[in-house]
Amino acid sequence: MFTKSKDEITFADVEDFCREFPEGVRVEYKRKITNIPKIVSSFANTLGGIFVIGVEADQTNNKVNFPIQGIPQKAGIEEQIQQSSLTGIHPAVMPEVIILDVPNSNNVVVVIRVDESVQAPHAISKSTKTYIRTGSITQPYEFADIDRIAYMLKRREDSQVVAHQILTRIEKRTESLCAANEPYVKVIVEPVFPYRPVITTEDIYEIVTGVLVPKVEPSPVRRVPGGTCCLTGTRDNLTYLELNDHGIVYYRGNMLRSQRDGELLTFSYIVGRIGSTIKYARSLYKKCDYLGNLEVKTELCQVSGEKLMYYEDQPYSSRECVDSDVLASTQCLPHHLMENEKLINVVEKLANQLFWAFDVHKPMITRKLVRETLAKNKQLPN
């Protein structure tokens, strides 16, 4: 349930989840609706998580008692929870709320899904208390606890330093391996707060070698500090992919030109590289159940004077790009990468930012065109 689409979650999923996960840093169970601001803010301040109402956990082992009873069904449950989160937490938090019928009863269970927040710390009780998750309990901290509050405030700054250091090392590797005399594309998917490892290098190696990279000899997969990289092609046309234990996924590759005239850059290739990088990121975040906020960035490099063909079956090209490098970025959540329509939204936002530099913009870049390109490359999750 950490990553599944809201519309796809069933009561059977709730039962399976309750059997698998005891209460902890990312999980909370309550028999009735209570402490909404406290629990929701604690998830938002830490790693995100799932709060299930209508179940009771054993006090000795934090596991759910079965069968699940639920709470009486009544109108306005979702509105009550959202209003409590909006008015009782500062800055406000808007969680996802899923209400599911308990079979053979008039009761329901309520699943509240909360994402790690870029606005942390969040406070309650008229901005006098901040809560974080520390295990199976929600530990309160007064604002007077300067060390804890300072840590959350400084986390933003520190995480950017960590990300910069990792990306600098990756760039140095690619510069030594890749020729830079042709236009190339970079795609980066990373946590907004990449301040700690989220997955082991062993799991990364398993993802790359066992799931997404064809088994060829010699293997294109190599271990690098903190992760795994994959090299394919030649120096003049090299594709470089790296997955890092801090959740950073990096792609770089020379851009292909239209087969028709050999001169024009192609829309489908650029969108396809975004899609393939997200596909790797999707596998990584599923593997480690990462729930934090993400940023997806794409950069077209050395494209000054280049033109773009965005309809393969029509001899139409864009105007010349006047910028040497064109950057696009958007923020999303991991489950946005797991659902077709939300993934298309992410890629469409990036495409519209990128291709504006070629004087190609809506309605030329259509949602239908993005969908068809991702589907053709088998990059949609469903």
C-alpha positions as CSV (number, residue, x, y, z in Angstrom):
1,M,0.0,0.0,0.0
2,F,3.0,2.3,0.2
3,T,3.1,2.7,-3.6
4,K,-0.1,1.2,-4.9
5,S,-2.6,3.5,-6.7
6,K,-5.3,4.9,-4.4
7,D,-8.0,3.5,-6.6
8,E,-6.5,0.0,-6.6
9,I,-6.3,-0.5,-2.9
10,T,-8.8,-3.1,-1.6
11,F,-9.8,-4.5,1.8
12,A,-7.7,-7.6,1.0
13,D,-4.7,-5.3,0.6
14,V,-5.3,-3.8,4.0
15,E,-5.5,-7.3,5.6
16,D,-2.2,-8.3,3.9
17,F,-0.6,-5.1,5.0
18,C,-1.7,-5.5,8.6
19,R,-0.3,-9.0,8.7
20,E,3.1,-8.0,7.3
21,F,3.8,-4.7,9.0
22,P,3.7,-4.1,12.8
23,E,3.5,-0.5,14.1
24,G,6.8,1.3,13.6
25,V,8.4,4.3,12.0
26,R,6.2,4.3,8.9
27,V,3.1,2.5,10.3
28,E,0.4,3.4,12.9
29,Y,-2.8,1.6,13.8
30,K,-5.7,3.0,15.8
31,R,-9.1,1.5,16.8
32,K,-10.9,4.8,16.3
33,I,-10.3,8.2,14.8
34,T,-8.0,10.0,17.2
35,N,-4.8,12.2,17.3
36,I,-5.0,13.0,13.6
37,P,-2.8,16.2,13.7
38,K,-0.2,14.4,15.9
39,I,0.1,11.3,13.8
40,V,-0.1,12.9,10.4
41,S,2.4,15.5,11.2
42,S,4.8,12.9,12.7
43,F,4.8,11.0,9.4
44,A,5.2,14.2,7.4
45,N,8.2,15.2,9.6
46,T,10.0,11.9,9.2
47,L,9.8,9.4,6.4
48,G,6.1,9.4,5.5
49,G,3.9,6.4,6.3
50,I,0.5,4.8,6.5
51,F,-2.0,5.3,9.3
52,V,-4.9,2.7,9.4
53,I,-8.0,3.4,11.5
54,G,-10.4,0.7,12.5
55,V,-7.8,-1.9,13.6
56,E,-6.3,-2.7,17.0
57,A,-2.7,-3.5,17.6
58,D,-1.4,-5.8,20.3
59,Q,0.4,-3.8,22.9
60,T,3.1,-6.4,23.4
61,N,4.2,-6.9,19.8
62,N,2.6,-4.0,17.9
63,K,0.9,-6.5,15.5
64,V,-2.7,-6.2,14.4
65,N,-5.4,-8.3,16.1
66,F,-7.6,-10.2,13.6
67,P,-10.3,-10.1,12.4
68,I,-10.3,-6.5,11.5
69,Q,-13.4,-4.8,13.0
70,G,-13.4,-1.3,11.4
71,I,-15.4,1.7,12.6
72,P,-19.0,2.6,12.1
73,Q,-19.7,4.0,8.6
74,K,-20.9,7.6,8.6
75,A,-20.8,10.5,6.3
76,G,-17.9,13.0,6.3
77,I,-15.1,10.8,7.6
78,E,-12.7,11.9,4.8
79,E,-13.6,15.5,5.3
80,Q,-13.1,15.3,9.0
81,I,-9.6,13.9,8.6
82,Q,-8.6,16.4,6.0
83,Q,-10.0,19.3,7.8
84,S,-8.2,18.2,11.0
85,S,-4.9,18.0,9.0
86,L,-5.5,21.4,7.4
87,T,-6.4,23.3,10.4
88,G,-4.5,21.5,13.2
89,I,-1.1,21.3,11.5
90,H,1.2,24.2,10.6
91,P,2.1,24.4,7.8
92,A,-0.9,22.4,6.7
93,V,-0.6,18.8,5.5
94,M,-3.0,17.2,3.0
95,P,-2.9,13.3,3.3
96,E,-4.5,10.8,1.0
97,V,-7.6,9.2,2.6
98,I,-9.0,5.8,1.4
99,I,-12.2,4.4,3.0
100,L,-13.0,0.7,2.4
101,D,-15.9,-1.4,3.5
102,V,-15.3,-4.2,5.9
103,P,-17.0,-7.3,4.4
104,N,-20.2,-8.6,6.0
105,S,-20.6,-5.5,8.2
106,N,-21.7,-1.9,8.2
107,N,-18.2,-0.8,9.2
108,V,-15.2,0.6,7.3
109,V,-11.5,0.9,7.6
110,V,-9.7,4.2,6.9
111,V,-6.3,4.2,5.3
112,I,-4.4,7.5,5.6
113,R,-1.3,7.8,3.4
114,V,1.2,10.6,4.3
115,D,4.2,11.6,2.3
116,E,7.5,12.9,3.7
117,S,7.1,16.7,3.5
118,V,9.4,19.3,1.9
119,Q,8.0,21.8,4.4
120,A,9.0,20.0,7.6
121,P,9.0,20.7,10.5
122,H,5.2,20.7,10.9
123,A,3.9,21.8,14.3
124,I,0.6,21.3,16.1
125,S,-1.1,22.7,19.2
126,K,-1.0,26.3,17.9
127,S,2.6,25.8,16.7
128,T,4.0,24.9,20.1
129,K,4.9,21.2,19.5
130,T,6.6,19.2,16.7
131,Y,6.4,15.4,16.5
132,I,8.6,12.9,14.7
133,R,8.5,9.1,14.3
134,T,11.1,7.3,16.4
135,G,9.9,3.7,16.3
136,S,6.6,2.2,17.5
137,I,5.7,5.4,19.3
138,T,5.1,9.1,18.3
139,Q,7.6,11.1,20.3
140,P,6.7,14.7,21.0
141,Y,9.3,17.5,21.0
142,E,8.7,21.0,22.2
143,F,10.0,23.8,20.0
144,A,12.4,24.4,22.9
145,D,14.2,21.2,21.9
146,I,16.5,23.2,19.7
147,D,18.7,20.3,18.5
148,R,15.8,18.4,17.0
149,I,14.1,21.3,15.4
150,A,17.4,22.6,14.1
151,Y,18.1,19.2,12.6
152,M,14.9,19.3,10.5
153,L,15.5,22.8,9.4
154,K,19.1,22.2,8.5
155,R,18.2,18.9,6.7
156,R,17.2,20.8,3.6
157,E,20.6,22.5,3.3
158,D,22.6,19.4,4.2
159,S,20.7,17.2,1.7
160,Q,21.6,19.5,-1.1
161,V,25.3,19.4,-0.2
162,V,25.1,15.5,-0.2
163,A,23.3,15.5,-3.6
164,H,25.9,18.0,-5.1
165,Q,28.8,15.8,-3.9
166,I,27.3,12.6,-5.4
167,L,26.4,14.3,-8.7
168,T,29.8,15.8,-9.0
169,R,31.4,12.4,-8.7
170,I,29.0,11.0,-11.3
171,E,29.7,13.9,-13.7
172,K,33.5,13.3,-13.4
173,R,33.0,9.7,-14.3
174,T,30.9,10.5,-17.4
175,E,33.2,13.2,-18.6
176,S,36.1,10.8,-18.7
177,L,34.0,8.2,-20.5
178,C,31.8,10.1,-22.9
179,A,32.7,12.2,-25.9
180,A,31.1,15.6,-25.7
181,N,31.1,16.8,-29.3
182,E,27.4,16.0,-29.9
183,P,24.1,17.0,-28.3
184,Y,23.3,14.8,-25.3
185,V,20.6,14.4,-22.8
186,K,20.8,14.0,-19.0
187,V,18.0,12.8,-16.8
188,I,18.2,12.7,-13.0
189,V,15.6,11.3,-10.6
190,E,16.5,12.0,-6.9
191,P,15.0,12.5,-3.5
192,V,14.4,16.1,-2.6
193,F,16.2,15.3,0.7
194,P,18.9,12.8,-0.3
195,Y,20.6,13.1,3.1
196,R,20.9,9.3,3.8
197,P,21.1,6.0,2.0
198,V,17.7,4.5,1.2
199,I,18.8,1.2,-0.4
200,T,21.9,-1.1,-0.3
201,T,24.3,-1.4,-3.2
202,E,23.6,-5.1,-3.3
203,D,19.9,-4.4,-4.0
204,I,20.9,-1.9,-6.6
205,Y,23.1,-4.4,-8.4
206,E,20.3,-7.0,-8.3
207,I,17.9,-4.5,-9.9
208,V,20.2,-3.5,-12.7
209,T,21.5,-7.0,-13.5
210,G,18.4,-9.1,-12.9
211,V,15.6,-6.9,-14.0
212,L,16.4,-4.2,-16.6
213,V,19.7,-4.9,-18.2
214,P,19.9,-7.7,-20.8
215,K,22.3,-10.5,-19.8
216,V,25.1,-10.0,-22.3
217,E,28.8,-10.8,-22.1
218,P,30.9,-9.0,-21.1
219,S,28.5,-7.5,-18.6
220,P,27.9,-3.7,-19.1
221,V,27.3,-3.4,-15.4
222,R,30.0,-2.1,-13.0
223,R,30.1,-1.3,-9.4
224,V,31.0,2.2,-8.4
225,P,31.2,3.8,-4.9
226,G,27.7,3.8,-3.4
227,G,26.0,2.1,-6.3
228,T,26.1,0.6,-9.8
229,C,26.6,1.9,-13.3
230,C,25.8,0.5,-16.7
231,L,27.8,1.4,-19.8
232,T,26.7,0.6,-23.3
233,G,27.8,1.8,-26.8
234,T,31.0,3.4,-27.9
235,R,32.8,6.5,-26.7
236,D,31.2,8.6,-29.5
237,N,27.8,7.2,-28.7
238,L,27.9,6.1,-25.1
239,T,24.9,5.5,-22.8
240,Y,25.7,5.9,-19.1
241,L,23.3,4.9,-16.3
242,E,24.1,5.0,-12.5
243,L,21.9,4.1,-9.6
244,N,23.1,5.4,-6.2
245,D,22.3,4.2,-2.6
246,H,21.0,7.7,-1.8
247,G,18.2,7.1,-4.3
248,I,19.7,9.1,-7.1
249,V,19.2,7.7,-10.6
250,Y,21.4,9.4,-13.3
251,Y,21.3,8.9,-17.1
252,R,23.4,10.5,-19.9
253,G,23.4,9.6,-23.6
254,N,24.0,11.3,-26.9
255,M,20.8,12.2,-28.7
256,L,19.8,10.3,-31.8
257,R,18.8,12.2,-34.9
258,S,15.9,11.6,-37.3
259,Q,16.5,8.7,-39.7
260,R,14.8,10.7,-42.4
261,D,17.4,13.5,-42.8
262,G,20.0,12.7,-40.2
263,E,20.0,16.3,-38.9
264,L,17.0,16.8,-36.7
265,L,16.8,15.7,-33.1
266,T,13.8,13.6,-32.3
267,F,11.0,14.2,-29.7
268,S,10.5,10.4,-29.3
269,Y,14.1,9.7,-28.4
270,I,14.2,12.4,-25.7
271,V,10.9,11.4,-24.1
272,G,12.0,7.8,-24.3
273,R,15.2,8.6,-22.3
274,I,13.1,10.3,-19.7
275,G,10.8,7.2,-19.6
276,S,13.6,4.7,-19.4
277,T,15.3,6.5,-16.5
278,I,12.1,6.7,-14.6
279,K,11.6,3.0,-15.2
280,Y,14.9,2.3,-13.3
281,A,13.9,4.8,-10.6
282,R,10.5,3.1,-10.2
283,S,12.2,-0.3,-9.6
284,L,14.6,1.3,-7.1
285,Y,11.8,3.0,-5.1
286,K,9.6,0.0,-5.1
287,K,12.5,-2.2,-3.8
288,C,13.1,0.0,-0.8
289,D,9.5,1.3,-0.3
290,Y,10.8,4.9,-0.5
291,L,8.0,7.4,0.2
292,G,9.8,10.8,0.2
293,N,9.4,13.6,-2.3
294,L,11.3,13.3,-5.6
295,E,12.6,15.7,-8.2
296,V,12.9,14.7,-11.9
297,K,15.3,16.8,-13.9
298,T,16.1,16.7,-17.6
299,E,18.8,18.7,-19.4
300,L,19.5,18.9,-23.1
301,C,23.1,19.9,-23.6
302,Q,25.0,21.5,-26.6
303,V,21.7,22.0,-28.5
304,S,22.3,25.6,-29.7
305,G,21.3,25.8,-33.4
306,E,19.7,22.4,-33.3
307,K,16.2,21.7,-34.6
308,L,13.6,19.2,-33.4
309,M,11.3,16.8,-35.2
310,Y,8.4,15.9,-33.0
311,Y,6.1,14.0,-35.4
312,E,8.0,11.1,-36.9
313,D,5.5,10.6,-39.7
314,Q,5.5,14.3,-40.8
315,P,8.3,16.3,-42.3
316,Y,7.9,19.2,-39.8
317,S,10.7,20.5,-37.7
318,S,10.9,23.2,-35.0
319,R,12.8,26.4,-35.1
320,E,16.5,26.5,-34.1
321,C,17.2,26.4,-30.3
322,V,19.1,29.5,-29.2
323,D,20.3,28.1,-25.9
324,S,23.3,25.8,-25.5
325,D,21.7,24.0,-22.5
326,V,18.0,23.6,-21.7
327,L,16.9,22.5,-18.3
328,A,13.5,21.2,-17.1
329,S,12.4,20.0,-13.6
330,T,9.3,18.9,-11.7
331,Q,8.6,17.4,-8.3
332,C,6.5,14.4,-7.6
333,L,6.0,11.5,-5.3
334,P,7.1,7.9,-5.8
335,H,3.5,6.6,-6.4
336,H,3.2,9.1,-9.2
337,L,5.8,7.0,-11.1
338,M,3.8,3.8,-10.5
339,E,0.5,5.0,-12.1
340,N,0.1,5.6,-15.9
341,E,-1.8,8.9,-15.8
342,K,0.4,10.5,-13.1
343,L,3.6,9.3,-14.8
344,I,2.3,10.8,-18.1
345,N,1.7,14.1,-16.2
346,V,5.3,14.2,-15.0
347,V,6.8,13.5,-18.4
348,E,4.4,16.0,-20.1
349,K,5.5,18.7,-17.7
350,L,9.1,18.1,-18.5
351,A,8.5,17.9,-22.3
352,N,6.7,21.2,-22.4
353,Q,9.5,22.9,-20.5
354,L,12.2,21.4,-22.7
355,F,10.7,22.0,-26.1
356,W,9.6,25.6,-25.5
357,A,13.3,26.4,-26.2
358,F,12.6,25.0,-29.8
359,D,9.4,27.1,-30.1
360,V,7.5,23.9,-29.8
361,H,4.7,24.2,-27.2
362,K,1.1,23.3,-26.5
363,P,-0.9,22.3,-28.3
364,M,2.0,20.8,-30.4
365,I,3.2,18.7,-27.5
366,T,0.1,16.7,-26.7
367,R,-0.6,14.3,-23.9
368,K,-1.5,11.7,-26.5
369,L,1.9,12.0,-28.1
370,V,3.6,11.5,-24.7
371,R,1.4,8.5,-24.0
372,E,2.1,6.9,-27.3
373,T,5.9,7.4,-27.0
374,L,6.0,5.8,-23.5
375,A,3.7,3.0,-24.5
376,K,5.8,2.2,-27.6
377,N,8.9,1.9,-25.5
378,K,7.1,-0.2,-22.8
379,Q,7.8,2.4,-20.2
380,L,4.3,2.7,-18.7
381,P,3.9,0.9,-15.4
382,N,0.5,-0.7,-16.1
